[in-house]
Amino acid sequence: MPSPTDRFDRPIRDLRVSVTDRCNFRCTYCMPKELFGKDHEFLPRTDLLSFEEIAVIVAAFVQRGAEKVRITGGEPLLRKGIEDLIAMISGIEGVRDLTLTTNGSLLVRKAESLAAAGLNRVTVSLDAVDEKTFQKMNDVGFPVSAVLDAIEVAASAGLGPIKINCVVQKGVNDHAVPEMAAHFKGTGHIVRFIEYMDVGTTNGWRLDDVLPASEIIEMIHEIHPVEPLAPNYPGEVANRFRYLDGDGEVGVIASVTKPFCGSCTRARVSAEGSLYTCLFASKGEDLRGAIRSGIDVGEVIDRVWSDRDDRYSEIRSSQTVRIGAPVEMSYIGG
């Protein structure tokens, strides 16, 4: 089956599927406690896509060119029986890379079963390695040592190389960048520093809070000299750098200061089955309703993707201000 392309001739290559909107952290840039408190109403379980429905959607995307599938949340390891879903997706012919993004809080107990089910790799979100900064950002008092232990357990289970995502906010954890880089230098794990993005409307995003990726690399280079690396594949979102002493690499994702919309091949499906063609989209297409009504979900994907003209980051960058009201990151995943 030929892969559909959008209005800018971009094919489908990557699929991100959220399996829950729930999370046990209250990271200030994603699910701030004052807005996601004890009384917050998450999606009813009956509204979530079943594992079987997710498998149908993944298979339809793979038939249309998707090769990489990432499971997200919320915190995906909160979804009961997540290993069963991993096994179902890993059995779909054409899935070349099956990964999962997690905050690491439940990874120690889940790593081996996830690997056995067919998961290839994990990405761990970690915004600092010093306790004070990390606990301030996760806002639930979760210890950084537990996440660091989880990274090593996951690597031992065969889920590496581990990628560590660090969202950098000016005045919040930018001071932690050199320590983060130094901590993982030489470990075989890869830290990717991400510019603070305006995903959703609850994180109080301001352009002034963004530390440009170029400055992040300068901070690292002053202590541990680096040089650019070529992308691993066309459309890779991270700009890669290797340490000159050969002791590994780091990456930066400059989605605010240097948008990469032109090469974006990602589709996103939320926990209740809405298809979003951009991380910053304000509305999605109901795939769950299509499946439950007996409609061919592949035809829906073809129609939506062929009509896709998203380039939010490029527009926002040219205007230097926030535009629109994009869906929350906690709802659609990063």
N, C-alpha and C positions, 0 to 999 in steps of 0.2 A: 504494500500500500504506500503510495507516495506521501511524503511528509508535507502537510500544508505549511504555507508561509504567510506571514502577516503583510500589512501594507508597506512595510519597509523591508520586505524580503527576508525576514528573520524566521528560521525554522523552530520547531520544538526540539529541544535536546535535554532539558532538565525539568523534573517535576518535584515539587515540594508538597507534601501532604501533612496537614495538621491533624492529629488524632484526638486532641482535647484542647479546650480553652482554659483549663485549670492549670495552676502552677502553685508550688509550695514556697516560692520566693516572692518577694514584693519589690523587685528591682525598681529603683526610682525612675529609671528612664523607660520602663516598660509597663509595669503594673503597680504604680505608686499606691501605698497602703491607704492613703486618704480617699482614694477612689475605688479601690478593690479591697474593701474591708470585710469584716466577718459577715455582713449582711448582703454582700454582693451576690447576685443571682447568676450563676453560670448556666450554660446550656443544659437542659434536661437530657438525661442519657438517651431517651427515645429520639432526640433530635440529632444525635451523633450518627455519622455514617457507621454502618456495621463493617466488620472486617471484610466480609464478602463483597459489600458495595465498594469498599476501597480497592479491593483486588480487581474488580470490573473496571474501575476508573483507571487504575494503573495500566492494566492490559491495553485499554483503548489508547492511552497516551503512548505506550511503547510501540504499538502498531503504527503510530504516526511520527515516530522518530525519536522519542524520548529514550535516552540510554541511562541517565542518572536519576535515581529516586532518593529523595531525602525525607525522612520522617521527622516531623517537628511538632510543636505544641503552641502555647502552653508548655508544660513539661511532659513530653511523650511517655516517660517511664511511669507516670501516674495512671496511664490507661491499662486497666487489668487485662492480662493475657497478651501483652504487646508482642511477646515472642511468637505467638501463633500468627499474628499479622506478618511479622518478618519472614516466617517460613513460607507463607502464602506468596508474598511478593518475590522472594528469592527464587521461587519455583517458576516464575513467569519468564518465558524465553525472551531474551532481548534486554533484560535488565543487566547492564554491565557493571554498575556501581550502586550498591545499596547502603546508604549511610543514615545516621541519626544524630540530631543535635540535642544535647541535654545539659542541664545545669550541674550534673554530676552527683546530685544528692542521693540518688538511688542506684548509682552505677556499680558500686562494689558488689551488691547482691545480684545484679542483673547481667553483668558483663559476660560471663561464661555461657549463660543460656542464650543470650543474644547472638553471640558468635556461633554457637551450635545451630541456631535457627537459620543462619545464613547471612547475618549482617556483616558487611565488609569493614566498615570504619565507623568511628564516632567523632563528633566534634563537641568539645566541652566549652561552655561559656564560662569565662573566668575574668573578672575585671581588675583584679589586683592580687598580688601574693602576700601583701601585708594584711594582717588580721583586721586592723582598725578600718582601713579603707574598704576591704571586701565586705565586712559585716555592715558597714554603713550603706553600701550599695545594695546588698541583697535584702537588707532591712528586716530580717527574721532571726538574726544572730547565728546563722549557719557558719561553722568554722571553715576557714580556708584549708586547713590540714586535711579535712575529709575529702575535699575536692581533689587535692593533690594526690591523696592516696588512691582515689577512684581512677585518676589518669593512669597511674602505674598499673593498677589491676586490669584496666581495659587493655593496655598495651600488652600485658602478659597473656591476656586471653586471645590475642591476635587481632585486636580491633585498631591497629595502628597502621601507618603513623598517625598519632593523635594530633588533630588540629585544635588549637585553643583560640577561641574568639574573645577579644578584649575590646569592648566599646569604650572609647576614650572621650571623656567630657572635660572640657577646659575648666580648671578650678575645682574639679571633683577627684579625678584619678589620673590626671595627666602627669603628676609627679611620680606616679608608679610605673610609667613606661620603661625607663631604664632597668628597674629591678625586675620587671616581668621578662624583659628580653634576656637579662643575665641569668635568671633562674632556669630558663628552658634552653639556653644556649648549650649545645653539646649533648643534649638528651635524645635527639632524634625527633622530638615533638616540634611542631611548627606553630608559633604564635602569629595570629593575624590581627593587627590593630585596625579597628573599624571606626571611621568617622561617625560621630554622634548624628543620627538621622532623625528626620521629622516624620516618623511613622506614627500614625494615629494623632489624636488630639489631647491625650491625657498626660503627656510627659513634659509639657511646658517648654517645648523646643524653641530655641532661639539660635540664629546664625552665629551670634557672638559666643555661643557655648561650644562651637565646633573647633577642634584643634586640627588643622589641615594635615593630611597624610605626609606632606613634604616636611613639615616640622617634626612629625613623629620620627621619621627616618633620620632627620638631622640629629635628634636627641640620642638615638641609638648609635649613629655613626661616630659621634664625638667620643664615645666610650669603647665601642666595638665596631671598627670600620667595616662597612658593607659595600657591595657593588650590585648593580641590577642583574637579574636573571631573566631569561626568556620565559614566556608563559608556557605552562605544561600543555595547554591546548587552546585552540581559538576560542575567544570569548571568556577566558578565565577572568574573574572579577578582581582577584587579588594581584597587586603588583608585587613581584617576588624580589627578594634581595638575599644574597649569600654573604656570610661572614668571610672576610678576606683570609682568615686563618683556617678556613675550611671546616669550621665547627658548626655547620648547620645553616639554616635560613630563617628569615622572618618575612612577613607579608603585611601590606597595608591595603585597605579597601577604601578608596577615595570617592565614595558614591555621592558626596556633596560637592567637593571642590573639582573633581574630574569625573563627571558622569560617564557611564559606559552603556547607556541605553542602546546605542547603535548595534551592539553585539549581544544584547540580552535575548536569551533563548529559554527563559524560565517561565513556567506556569505554576500557579499555586492553587491548592484546594484546601479550603477551611474545614474545620472539624465537622461541620454540619453539611458539607458538600457544595459550597459555593466556589465556583471557578473564578480566580482573579488572574488577570494577565499582567499585572504590575504590582509590586510590593506596596506602591502608594495609591492603588486604586480605591475608589470610594464605594463601588458596588461590584457584585459578582453575578455570575450566572448559576442558576440552581441545577446542579447535576444530580443531587439526591432526588429532587422531585421528578426529574426525567427518568431516572432508574426505576423509581417506585411507580411510575405511570406507564412503564413498558416502552419508553422512548429510547431509541438507539443513542447512547451517550456519546458515541463516536461522532455522530452527525452534529451533535451540539458543539463538541470540541472543534470540529472543522469550521463550523459557522462562526464561532466566537473568535478563534485564532485568525481566520482569514480577514476578519474585520478589525483586528488589533492594530492600534496606532499609538500605543502608549510610549511616551518619552518624558515622563514627569521630571526626572532629575535634570535632564538637559534644559527643560523650560524653566524649572526653578532656579537652576544655576545662572541662566542668562538674565533672569529677573532679580536675582540675589535676594528673593523673599520667598516665604512659604506661600503655596497656592493650594486651594482645595482643602478637603477634609478627608484624608486617607484613612483606611481601615486600621484598627489597632494592631500593633505587632503581636500582642498576646493572643489575638484572635486568629491570625493567619500565619504566625511563625516568621522567623527572620529571613 
